[in-house]
Every structure is written in C-alpha cells, then in structure tokens.
Amino acid sequence: MAAGPSPPAGVGDRGSSSHPPPPPPPKILLAKPPLPPPSSSGADDDGGGGAGAGRSRQAPQPDSLSLVSDAWEIHTDKILPYLTENNDFMVIGVIGPTGVGKSTIMNELYGYDGSSPGMLPPFATQTEEIKATAKHCTTGIDIRISNERVILLDTQAVFSPSILIDMMKPDGSSAIPVLSGDPLSADLAHEFMGIQLGVFLASVCNILLVVSEGINDLTMWDLMLTVDLLKHNIPDPSLLTSSTTQDKENRNDNQSSNEDYIADLCFVHARLREQDFSPSKLVFLRRILEKQFGSSSFSIGSSNATPQVSDSSVPSSMKVEDLSSNRQDIFLLPLRTPDHSTTIEFGTCSSMLGMLRDQILSRPSRSFSKNLTERDWLRSSAKIWDMVKRSPVISEYSKALQDSGLFRR
C-alpha cells in the first residue's frame, strides 16, 4: 500500500528510540484522509488522555483512533477528516468476549497484510504476553476506514474481567458514567456496557459480527436478544441528518422510513477444534439460531425451515464452507496456534479468514432508509450514542436488575 499523508496528530505517533540508529517508525494503517489533517492543537480532544489514565489493565499499544473513548464518551473531531461526502459505503461492527479474535477479523476485513514490513495492524491484537497478564487491547470503540470505503468498528470485549477491574472504585461503584442519572455498581455498569455497545452497533452498522468462542457458547446470542428487547425508539441514522445536500431518494423502496432500523447479524464461532467442523453441526447450529431469533427484529435465516441432517446424509463432496456460502449468517473459524500450523480438512485459519472476508464484503446488507454521506453517518452516530446512554427503556431495565438483587447496590 502506498504511503499516504501523515495521520492527525497523535495517530500512529511513536517517540524516537533511545537506541541508535532509530528504526523507521511504524504507522497504524488508516485510509487516506480527504482533507489536510487538523492542527495538533486539537489532538487531545478525543479524551484519549487523562480520563483513561486509570485503565491500568489495558495493554500498551500505539495511539488509536477512537470513536468512543475509555471514558465512555463519543468523539468525532479527529475522525471527520478521514470521512468524505461519499454515500457509497458500508459500516461493519463487531462484538464479542475477550480473546475470540474480534480485532483479527476486523484486520482481515480491512485488508491488512501482516507480511508488510514496518507496518502495524490497524486494530491491535492480543499477544501471548497480553493473554498471560490478563490485559485487554481495546477500550471503547476504535474506528478505521478501508480503501474500499468500509467503516470498521472494533469494540472492547464484553464480559471482560480486566475491564471490570479497571472501572471499579474502592467502594465497588463504577468510575465510568455508563447511564445518565444515579451512579451504578461496577458490576452492573459493566453489564450495561455490553448492552449499550450492542444497541449502538445494531443502530449504526449495516452488518454486525457477533463473535463467540467454541461451538456451544451461546452467551452472545442471549446478549443480542437483550439488545433487541432494549433497542427502542432509536431511529435510522439517515433520518437524523441535518444536511441539506443529501439525496432524499429512498435506497430501498420496501423499507419504510418510519420503520426502526436494525443491522443484519452474522454469527462467527471462533477457536474451534477439528471435530467441530462438520456439516451436520453447522446445520444444527442454524436450526437453533432460527429458533432463538425467530420472533426477534433481526433478520435471521429464511422462510424455508433448515432441514435436519446427519453427516451420513450429507454428500461426501459437501463441505462446511459450501454450507456457509449458501446462507452467510454463520461462520466457523478454527483455533489459531502461535506458529499458525493448525490445518484442518477445510484449510488453515488464515484461509478461512480470507473466505469470511470475501463473503462478508460481498454479502447484500441492509441499507439505511435514505442516502447519507460518510460524514452525515458520523454525526448521526454521535446523536445515537447519546440516545443510547439516555434511553429510558435501558434505564428502567437497569432498575429492574438492581431490584433483582443480582448486582451490588
């Protein structure tokens, strides 16, 4: 990739090494900004400094471009120069627990080539050292824009013990204002972080990847059903824009502008063993998926019931990737070993990541009600984040959980 102009101040900045001769400073891969970068005077406007100083369990990493900071506030000033007035773009988000490969998947969707010398991945990934010290790489929401005008949103892990530790005050309350109003206990605030991330991503993305570990862990499915329950009165991003130049033509005549918008879900089950890769297991997983989400607002599966099959009833030529390519709602990824030597019948983890990328980027996704530009999407997303934090429905759910006695008061 040809080197573009330097990113805004603070993005990819690396101090000079004290060991001569200094190597060329690595850069975080970002799309080329359409406008000159803003002056360094506003470099700290995204809250990347003082408010996050207490997040000691976060692994050291290069400066990032954050849409939502670790203080749970949204910041758009540093992102705006990377967006254009183009209205032909796609937004893909990811949500899941720690260590399941969310950032690795997003790097693949970005088109990052790990063999490029001197280049860091656009999204930081966990190393063995980070895993051993139980730290996390991402807090809030990081954003990158690919050359294909795909806006990628990588999120902090849900159900993360290290994030819970960092946000807990000595008295057990949360140091981060997750909801407007009275402060919450850290464990309840931590629970609502995952819910708010899910509601926000389902409101502003075209495609939302829901990543789980293993073939039998359906915890993320339950979280997304809660998201569907609480995503109430959150409008389509294209209906919040104040731009007078946007094209008012409906992009989808079958979708009413009054209909609540919700992203399409794709479920990724990662870190699988070879025995988990069988057509019958994938079909069975789809049957459960369609049953779980049959009455939800999410569009899952099709009107035709998934047939019940066994491995013996599947043609010998049929493989897991053949079933995946037909439906594009569930993807399976094998466990990746440190030396990348794991190879199963269907290929390596890298090759299956490549297939996932091709299918996701070519997948017909749900459109917003009206045309809007990348910059209008960013402005609308900021408004939606504020709506999520102030949602009366989510606040009432919080009170119900407090009254249940499951969380500390």
KOLZAPA-417956 format. One line per field, with one value per residue (C-alpha): x, y, z; residue in one letter. Coordinates in steps of 0.05 Angstrom, whole numbers. Each point is the difference from the previous one (the first is absolute). Example, Ala and Ser with C-alpha at 12.3 -4.5 7.8 and 13.67 -1.06 7.14 Angstrom:
% residues 2
east	c(246  27)
north	c(-90  69)
up	c(156  -13)
residuo	c(A  S)
//
This chain:
% residues 409
east	c(0  27  15  -51  4  17  -61  -25  44  0  -18  57  49  60  53  71  39  57  39  38  -10  -76  -42  -54  -61  -57  -67  -70  -35  -55  -36  28  -37  -35  19  65  5  -22  52  31  -34  -62  37  -24  -72  -21  11  57  39  -18  -68  31  61  -30  -11  63  -20  0  60  50  -14  10  -47  -67  -57  -58  -73  -19  54  15  -39  -62  -6  -5  49  -5  48  62  -40  -35  62  1  -72  -27  -65  -4  -66  23  29  -11  4  21  5  22  -19  22  39  74  50  -46  33  -44  58  32  -65  -5  72  -17  -61  45  46  61  60  41  60  10  64  -4  -76  -44  -70  -56  -30  44  -3  16  69  17  30  -65  -40  46  -7  -76  0  -44  18  -61  -43  -61  -7  58  -15  38  -20  25  17  -65  -38  -18  -6  22  -18  40  -27  25  -14  -65  2  73  28  57  -47  -43  61  21  -68  -12  11  21  -72  -23  -34  16  51  -32  -68  -34  -71  -25  -27  23  67  -2  40  60  -27  -68  34  45  -61  -32  63  -11  -74  14  54  -49  -57  46  32  -68  -23  58  29  -22  31  15  46  -16  60  -2  52  -13  -59  -43  6  -65  12  6  -65  -34  33  -26  -71  6  24  -61  -45  31  13  -62  -12  70  -10  33  65  -21  -61  42  43  -9  38  -37  40  -16  -38  -71  -13  -18  55  -49  -72  -21  26  -44  34  -41  26  51  67  40  64  7  35  54  21  73  19  76  55  -31  32  1  -57  -45  4  -55  -59  -50  25  -5  -70  -21  30  -42  -63  12  17  -65  -40  34  -8  -65  -41  54  8  64  -6  27  -1  -56  -73  20  13  70  -2  23  61  55  70  -19  -56  45  35  74  16  -37  44  -11  20  -52  -55  27  2  -73  -28  54  -28  46  75  48  73  52  45  63  65  59  40  -62  10  -72  -28  -67  -35  -30  64  40  -26  29  -34  -67  8  9  -63  -38  26  -22  -70  -12  22  -41  -61  -62  -11  -57  0  -17  -67  29  66  49  73  56  5  -75  4  53  -42  -62  40  20  -74  -18  54  -30  -69  26  31  -64  -50  -58  -11  71  -5  -63  34  58  -48  -31  68  17  -64  13  57  48  45  32  -36)
north	c(0  68  44  56  66  -2  -13  52  15  -56  -55  -47  47  -37  33  -4  -59  9  -56  26  -6  11  -45  30  13  -49  30  -22  -16  50  22  62  61  42  65  25  -25  48  38  -34  49  -44  -66  -15  17  -73  -12  -48  27  15  -35  -66  4  -48  -56  -36  -68  25  -26  53  15  54  59  -18  36  -9  14  -14  12  -40  54  -23  65  7  44  16  58  -43  -49  51  12  -74  1  29  23  -68  -37  -68  -31  -57  -3  -65  -8  -57  -20  -59  -22  7  -41  -27  36  61  45  -54  -6  76  3  -51  40  61  -38  3  -39  -23  -13  74  22  56  2  -10  -30  52  -32  -24  -74  -41  -31  -59  48  40  -63  -24  66  1  68  27  36  42  47  35  -3  7  20  -10  13  -45  20  -33  50  -52  32  -51  5  -43  -2  -16  -69  -16  -41  21  -8  48  55  -12  6  66  33  -20  51  -23  3  -45  55  15  53  6  35  -53  25  70  8  -35  -37  -75  -55  -20  -70  28  55  -52  -41  61  17  -63  16  72  -22  -50  51  52  -47  -28  72  27  -61  -34  -66  -20  -59  -37  -41  -58  -50  -72  -35  -4  69  37  56  52  -23  15  69  17  -21  49  53  -13  8  67  32  43  68  1  29  -16  41  28  32  41  37  75  3  38  -32  -72  -40  -10  -59  -63  -53  -56  7  -59  33  53  62  -9  -70  -8  -16  -60  -29  -69  -50  -48  -51  -22  -59  2  -41  -65  -69  -45  -43  61  6  -44  19  -31  43  63  -17  -16  67  35  -34  25  69  5  -24  48  62  -20  52  54  61  -28  -31  -71  -57  -7  -19  -72  -44  -26  -75  -49  -37  -45  -6  -64  35  55  -14  -16  59  49  40  50  58  -21  5  66  32  -18  37  49  5  -47  -6  -50  15  -50  11  37  -26  47  -30  2  -75  -22  -30  -35  -32  66  41  42  55  52  -30  -4  72  18  -37  36  67  -15  -22  57  54  -30  -12  41  41  41  71  62  30  59  18  32  17  -29  65  3  -72  22  59  -44  -53  51  17  -74  -13  56  -31  -68  29  38  -54  -4  -73  -19  40  -38  -65  22  13  -68  -34  40  -22  -72  -4  -29  61  40  65)
up	c(0  -19  59  7  36  73  44  50  59  51  -51  -10  34  29  41  -26  25  49  -35  -61  -57  7  -44  -45  44  -15  -19  15  -66  -13  -62  -34  27  -53  34  33  71  55  40  59  47  -1  4  70  -11  -4  73  -11  58  72  5  -21  44  50  -50  23  -25  -72  -39  -25  -73  -52  2  -31  -35  48  -14  73  52  62  38  -39  -39  -75  -37  -74  -14  -14  -43  -45  -45  -18  -25  -65  -32  -33  11  -27  63  48  76  34  75  45  71  43  62  11  -40  -54  -58  -10  -19  -44  -39  -8  -24  -53  -22  -4  -47  46  -25  59  -45  -14  35  50  2  60  -7  -1  62  57  13  61  8  43  51  3  10  55  38  -10  -33  -56  -64  -15  42  -27  -76  -50  -72  -65  -72  -56  -71  -22  44  52  69  52  74  48  72  69  24  35  64  9  71  -13  -22  61  45  -32  6  73  55  70  23  -56  -41  -73  -18  -69  -9  -42  9  14  71  63  -1  -6  32  -42  -16  -23  -41  -31  -20  -32  -39  -41  -10  -21  -49  -31  -5  -30  -51  -20  -12  -42  -36  -64  24  72  13  64  20  49  24  -15  -32  62  31  -14  51  -55  -30  66  2  -69  20  58  -49  -44  62  21  -68  3  -33  -29  -71  -65  -5  -68  32  49  -50  -7  -66  -54  -56  13  -52  25  -46  38  -8  13  -22  44  64  31  27  63  13  55  -31  25  -28  -32  46  -20  54  3  43  8  32  -22  1  -61  27  0  -75  -26  -46  49  58  -42  -23  71  23  -53  24  71  -27  -39  60  48  -45  -34  37  4  -43  -30  -69  10  -50  -50  -4  -17  60  7  -14  53  -24  24  -27  -35  -38  -25  -67  8  -45  46  47  56  -45  -51  52  25  -69  -11  60  24  71  38  -9  33  13  27  59  -21  30  14  -57  -47  -13  12  -64  -4  -58  -22  3  48  45  -48  -61  36  23  -72  -20  56  -26  -71  22  48  -49  -57  44  -15  63  27  -25  40  -18  -39  -31  46  -5  43  38  12  26  50  25  5  37  53  11  4  52  43  -9  22  63  17  -21  49  -20  18  65  20  -15  44  58  -10  4  62  33  -18  50  -51  1  55  17)
residuo	c(M  A  A  G  P  S  P  P  A  G  V  G  D  R  G  S  S  S  H  P  P  P  P  P  P  P  K  I  L  L  A  K  P  P  L  P  P  P  S  S  S  G  A  D  D  D  G  G  G  G  A  G  A  G  R  S  R  Q  A  P  Q  P  D  S  L  S  L  V  S  D  A  W  E  I  H  T  D  K  I  L  P  Y  L  T  E  N  N  D  F  M  V  I  G  V  I  G  P  T  G  V  G  K  S  T  I  M  N  E  L  Y  G  Y  D  G  S  S  P  G  M  L  P  P  F  A  T  Q  T  E  E  I  K  A  T  A  K  H  C  T  T  G  I  D  I  R  I  S  N  E  R  V  I  L  L  D  T  Q  A  V  F  S  P  S  I  L  I  D  M  M  K  P  D  G  S  S  A  I  P  V  L  S  G  D  P  L  S  A  D  L  A  H  E  F  M  G  I  Q  L  G  V  F  L  A  S  V  C  N  I  L  L  V  V  S  E  G  I  N  D  L  T  M  W  D  L  M  L  T  V  D  L  L  K  H  N  I  P  D  P  S  L  L  T  S  S  T  T  Q  D  K  E  N  R  N  D  N  Q  S  S  N  E  D  Y  I  A  D  L  C  F  V  H  A  R  L  R  E  Q  D  F  S  P  S  K  L  V  F  L  R  R  I  L  E  K  Q  F  G  S  S  S  F  S  I  G  S  S  N  A  T  P  Q  V  S  D  S  S  V  P  S  S  M  K  V  E  D  L  S  S  N  R  Q  D  I  F  L  L  P  L  R  T  P  D  H  S  T  T  I  E  F  G  T  C  S  S  M  L  G  M  L  R  D  Q  I  L  S  R  P  S  R  S  F  S  K  N  L  T  E  R  D  W  L  R  S  S  A  K  I  W  D  M  V  K  R  S  P  V  I  S  E  Y  S  K  A  L  Q  D  S  G  L  F  R  R)
//
